[in-house]
Amino acid sequence: MADIRTIQDMLTRPARADNAIGAPERPSLSFGALENFVAQTVETLNRAGIGRNDRVAIVLPNGPEMASAFVAVAAGATAAPLNPAYRADEFEFYLSDLQAKALIVQAGVATPAIDVARKLGIALISLNPQLNDAAGSFDVETTMKGVASKPGAAEADDIALVLHTSGTTSRPKIVPLTQRNVMASARNISNWIKLGPDDTCLNIMPLFHIHGLIAAVLSSLYAGASVACTPGFNALKFFAWMEEVRPTWYTAVPTMHQTILARASRNQDIIKRVPLKLIRSSSSSLPAPVMGELEASFNAPVLESYGMTEASHQMTSNPLPPKARRAGCVGIAAGPEVAIMDEAGNLLAPGETGEIVIRGENVTKGYENNPSANASAFTRGWFRTGDQGVLDDAGYLTLTGRLKEIINRGGEKISPREVDDILMTHPAISQAIAFAVPHDKLGEDVAAAIVLREGATATDREIREFAAKYLADFKVPRQIIILNEIPKGATGKLQRIGLAEKLGLGK
């Protein structure tokens, strides 16, 4: 399906399932209904003066209406989904930075985004879910009237989606992704995991994030397959959703997989009745023991993938059987070209460690209004990911860490991922994340936050002694913090940068 370059092309593809978007306890929206629904929504936006490349911010709860609203807005304008959990000051920053023309909110759902939009003079569009109709059905109400300068369905080089980078250590940057970018990524994922009209994805990822939007929603629709959208991740409901929806796969971040695993042993009957074709993991490192336990519990291959917003998500992935899946490795190029580059811009040979660089149809052409960031991010057409890694002779990529996360202990460079991997092999440890803490003489030292398995015990001294068997002395965490839960970001990822400050471990 190489001719699919826009969301409109995707919606009119010939081979497709009966159902496009579903949800637990709701009838599904068919592809035909979705196509008509999207066309009506684009017309409504056009009558409100919103057309191609006009930005529409979306602040909606997770679920099928969020999925269909994203598809509808992106088909004829530029979708800008935002995390509903933001505070008023965060909404003010993002809505101002985006220069949004309108904001879509759900009728009856309170959000500080409404007052912020009014303060900024941004028009409001109220979305009313039609809960008695098919999942994803909604009406929109707005007092906006106008003439769209570019009406109708978006073209391949129009901007479909804008997202901000996480901005952990600097001001978040705007990443514009064209129709061509997002469709290339949807095609890459769909082809890689061999999706077809008989497949159904159970989506538990938040839909303000690239992982959920592209890997779950658009890759499914690209393949003519179905996606069932839950209200958000809930470990207590996951297996009941599995039984009702009968998915063939799901995609999630490692912390979600670990929570699901904790309940898998008591839900083996459901797992046997609803066999999965595959499980996909992305957005942060999947510990090797977790991969092994998932495969044993679900009797399905677990594919760890590597993605980022600037690549419209997927860059590399472990392949389906019979090709090799390698624990602790993010697989082989799965869409764009992937290489390793040194600081001077030279491409390195297999086995040499350097910065991971990519180029391809799914990669953004550059950050918006940020020439200095683009000058440092692109070298001879290659996008510098900011991640460090190494390719082997077979093309398998191993990440050694974010360049900004590498711990510099008195000149000794330590990959926190290496420390994570060792700690995760301890039988009492459920989750582990190593990170830098300030040190008055060395500059930085190594610490680790730990969550123990249910019913397990271990002291910080025991954990350090265990790590010392496998790590050089300078890599062994000097501080072990045992927690009930490690603080996570909005998408469920464990975040190293800033963790020392969050845990009160500053100088």
N, C-alpha and C positions, 0 to 999 in steps of 0.2 A: 504493500500500500504506500509506495514511495511518493505518490502524488498528493497525499494528504499534507497540506501546509498550513491549514487554518482550522479553527474549531468548527466553522461552518462545513468545511470538507469532511471533517470527522463525523459530524451528525448525519450526513447524507450517504455515508458509506453503505454499500449494498449488503454485505454479510454481517448480520448482527443478531443478538439474542432478542427474545421478546421483551425482556425487561432491561432497563438501563440503570435507574436509580431506585433503590429500595431502602427499607429500614425495618427494624424489629417491630412487630405488631402493626404493620401498615402494608396495604397493597402497594405494588411497585409501579413506577412510572415507566411506560414503554418508550422505546427509542422514538417511535413516531410522535408520541405525545410530547416527549422532550424536545424534539425538533420544532414542533409547532409552538410549544411553550417558549422556547428561546427566541423564535422569530417575533412573537407577540411582545416579549419583554424588550427586545431591541427597538421595536416600533414605539413602545411607550417611552423609552429613553430618548429616542429621536424627537418625539413630540415635546419632551421636556428640555430640548436643546442640547442633549448629550449624544455625541457620536464617537466615531473612531478616534482613539488616542486621548479622549477626555477621561479624566480619572474619577472613578467612583470608589470611595472607601466603603468597605463592608465590615460591619460589626454585628455578627450574628452568633447565636449559640451553635455548637457543633450539631450536625445532623443533616438529613437529606435536603432541607431548604437551603442550608449553607452551600451544599454541593451544587444544587441546581442554580442558585443565585450566582455563584462564581462562574459557572459555565455560560449562563445567559449574559452576564455583564461582559465577560471576556470575549464573547462572540461578536460584540458590536461596539465595545468601548475598552477601557483599561481597568481591570479589576485591581483593587488595592486592599486585600484582606488584612484586618488588624486583630490582635489578640483582645477578646472581650474583657479580659482580666486587667487591662491597663488602668492605671489611675488617671485622673483628670489631667495632670501635668504631662503625662506620657502621651495621652490623646492629643493634647495641644501641640506637642512637638511633632508628632507624626502627621497629623492632619495639615499643619502648617507647611511642613517640609514637602509633603506630597502635592500641595496646591490642589487638593481634591475639589472637584466641581459639585459633588453631592456625596451624601453619606446615607447608606442603607442600614436601617436598624429594624428590629422586629417589634411589631406593635405589642404593647403591653409589657415589654421587657425593659426594666430600668437600666440605664447605662450613663455614666458621666460623659460619654461621647456626645450625647444629645446637646447638653448645655454648652460644651466646648464648640460644637459645630455652629450653634446659634451665635456664640460670642465671635466666632471667626467669619460669620456670614456665609457659611456653607449650607446649601439647601438640603433638606431632609427628605428622604424617601422612606415611607413606612411599608414594611413587608408583613403581610398577613398570611401565615401558613393556613392552608386548607386541610385541616387535620382529618376531615371525613373523606377526602379524596386521596389520590395516589401520593405516595411519599415524594416530597420535593415540590408539590404543587403550592403555589402562592399567588396572591394578588398584591399589587403595589399601588400605593396612593401617594400622590405628590401634587403640590400646588404649582410646581415648576411648569413654565411654558416657554417655548422658544423654538428656534430652528437650528438643528444640528448642522455644523459646517461640513461634516463628512458623515452622512447617514449611511445606513445599511450595514451589511456584514463586513467585518474587518478583513484586510488583505494580509498577505504573508509577512510583510515587513512592518506592519502596525504593531504597537506595543499591546500585548495581551494582559500582562501581569507586571506589577511592580511590587517589590518587597525590599525591606531594609536588611542590611547585614546585621549581625547580632550586636555589633558595637561594644564588645566587652571591654576593649582597651582604648577605644577612640569613638568619635562621633559616628553613629550608624550611617552607612552609605546607601544610596538608592540604587537598586539593581533593576534595570528595565529588561524585560524578557519579551521578545517578539512572538508573534503567532508561530513563526518558523522555529524559533528556539524551543517552545514548549511542546510543539507537535513532534519535533525531532526526538526530544527526551521521552515523550510518551511512546513513540515508536520503538526507541531503543529498549525500554523496559518491557514493553509488550512482546517484542520479538525475543528478547533474552530469556524470559521465563515462559515463552510459548503459550501466551494467552489466546483464547479463542472464545466464540460465543457460548460455549458450555461452562465457562468459568465464572465464578462469583468471588469477589473480594469482600471480606469483612473488614470495614474500615474502623479502626479505633484511634487513628491519629488525628490530632487537631487540624482543622481545615483552614487555619490562617498560616500554615507552615508548608514549605515546598514539598516535604516528604508526603504529606497526606494529599495535597492538591494534585501532584504529578504522579507519584508512584501508585496511589490507590485509585483516585478518581479518573484522571485523564488517560492513564495507561489502560485501564479497564474499558473506558468508552472507546478509545482508539481501536481496541481489539474487537469491538462489538460485543463485549462482555458486560457483566453486571457488577455494580458496587452497592453494597448494603451499608448505609451510614448510620452509625450508632450515635447517641448523644455525647459520646466521649468515652475515654477508657474507664472501665469499671471491672476490676478483677472478679468481683462477686457475681457479675452478670455475664462474663465472657462466655462461659460454657453453655449457658442457657441460650445466648445469642447464636452460638455455633449450632446448637441443635435445631433452632428455628430457621435460621438463614441457610444452613447447609453450604457453607463456603467451600471453595477449593483451595483458598490460600488467604493469608493475611500478611501485612507488613507492619513493623513496629520498631521502636527504639529498644535497646537492650534492657533498660530498667523495666519496661512493660513485659518483655519476655520473661524476666526473672520473677515478676509478680504472678504471671500466668503459670509458670513452672511450679510455684509454691502450692497451687491448687490442682495441678494436673493429675497427681496420683489418685485423688478421690473422684476424678471425672473420667476415668479410663473407659467407661461404657460409652460415654458420648464421643470420645475420641475415636473409638472403634466404629461407631455408627456413622460418623462424619469424617471419613479419612481425607486428610489434606494432601494436595499434590505437592505443595512446598510451603515453607515459611521463609519470609524475607526479613532481614534485619539491616538497618541503616541508621545514619545520623550520629552515631558514636560507636566506639569499639565494643565488639561483642566478645566477652571473655570466652576462651576456648572451652572451659568446663560447662558454661551455659549452653554453648552450641551442642556439645555432646549430650547433655541432659535433654535438651529440646528434641534432638533427633531420636533419642531413645524413647521419650514419652509419646511423641506424635508419630513415630515411624515414618517420618517425612524428611526430605533433605532441607537443611537450613542454609540459605544463601546470604552470606554477609556481603553487603554492597557499600559503596563509598560514593557519597554525593555532597553537593553544596549548592547553595542558591545560585551562584554565578554560572553554574553549569546546568541550570534548570533541573537540578537534582543529580541524576545518575552519571557517574564517570567510569567506575569499574565495578565488577561484581564477580563473585564466585559463580561458576556455571552449574547448570543442571547435570545430573548423572547422564551418561557414564563418565563425563569429564571430572577431574579432581576438584573437590572442595577442600580448602585448606584452612583449618582453624587458626585464628590469629592473623589471617591474611585477608585482604579485601578483594582478591581475585584478579582478573585480567581486564583489559580495556573492554568496556561494554557500551560503546557508542563513540565517544570522541577519541582522538589519538592521545596517548599518555606517554610522557617521557620524564626523565630526571635531569635537572639543570643545576649547574653550580652558580655561585654568586655572580660570576662574570658573564653568564648567559650561554655557557657552553653545555651542550647535551652530553650526559655521562653514559658510560658503558654499563651493562648489567652488572650488578654486584656493588656498584658505587652508590653511596648515600648522598642525597642532595634534595633540592626542592622539587616537588611534584608539579609538572606543568601539563596543560591540556590545550587542545584546539579542536574545534568541530562545530557542526551546525547547531548544537544545543547550547553553545557557550555565548554568554552576553557579549555584545560588542564593546561594553565599557560601562563604568559607573556614570550616573547622571551628574552633569555640572561639577566634575571633580577631576580636572586635568592632571593634578599632581598624583592622585591615587591611580589614575590610568597609566601614567608614565611609569610608575613603579610596578604595576600589576601586569603589564604586557611587555614581552620581549620577543621581537621578530615574529609576531603573530601568535606566540604562545602565551596563555594566561597562567600567571604564577599563583598557585593555590594557597601559598602560605603554610603548606604542610610539608613535612620532611618524610622521605621514604626511600625505599630501594626496590628496584625491579630485578627479578632473577632471570636466568637464561630462558625460562619458559614464558616470561611475561607476567608472572604473578607479582603483585604489588604488596609490600608490607609497609604499613605506616609506622614511623618511629616517633611521631608527635607533631603538634603544631610548633612552628618555629618560635612563636611567642611563648609557648609553654615549656620549652626545653629549660631545665633547671641548670643554672650556672653556679656550681658550688666551688668557689675559689678557683675558677678556671676549668674545672672538670665538668663536662657537659653530660647531663643525665636525661634520658628519655623517660618521662613519667609513665608512659605506656608499658615500658619494660618492667617497671616496678609493679604496676597493676597486675600484669600477667603472672608474675611470681606469686603475689599475695593471693590471687584468685585460686591458686592450686591448694591453698591451705584448707583442710576439710571443714574447719569451723566457719570459714568466711563466705558470706553471701554476696557482698558488694565491697569493692575497694577502689579508691581513687587516690593516687599520689599527686602531690602538688608542692609548689615552692612556698617556703616560709622565709621571711627576712632573717638574716644573720648578721650580727654586728661586725664580724671579722671576714667571713667568707662571702658576704653579699647575699647568698641564698643557701638554704639547706632543704633537705627532703623531709616531708611529712606525709602521712597517709590517713585518710578517714576510712573507717571500717564499719560495716554492718555484719553482725554475726548471724549465722543460720538459726532458725527457730530451735530453741532448746540446747544450742551449742554454747560452749564456754571457751574463752581464751583470754589471756592477759596481754597487755601491750608488750611485756617482756618476752612472752612466748612467741608472739607474732614476729618481733624483731629477730629473735634467735632463729626462727624458721627462715625468714628472709635472708639472713646472713649465710645460710647454707648454699644459696643459689646466686646471690648478688655480691659484687665487689663491695668492700666495706663502705666506700664513699657513697654507694647507691642505697644503702640500707636506711630506711626512714628513721630519723632521730626522734620523731614524735609519732605516736600512733594514737589516734582519737577514735574511740569506739562509740558509735552513735546508734540510736534506734532507726534513724533515717538520715540520709545524706541530702542536703539541700539540692534541689534540681531547678533547671530552667523551665520556661513556660511550656516547652515541648517534651518535657520528661527527661532531658539529657542531663547527665552529670557535668558540671562545669568547673574546670580546674581554676581558671583565672578568677581571682577575687575570692576564692574559697577560704584562704587564710584569714582574710579580713572578716568574712561572714562568721567564721568560727572563733573570732577574737584572738587570733594568733599573730598579731602584728608585733613590731619591735617592742 
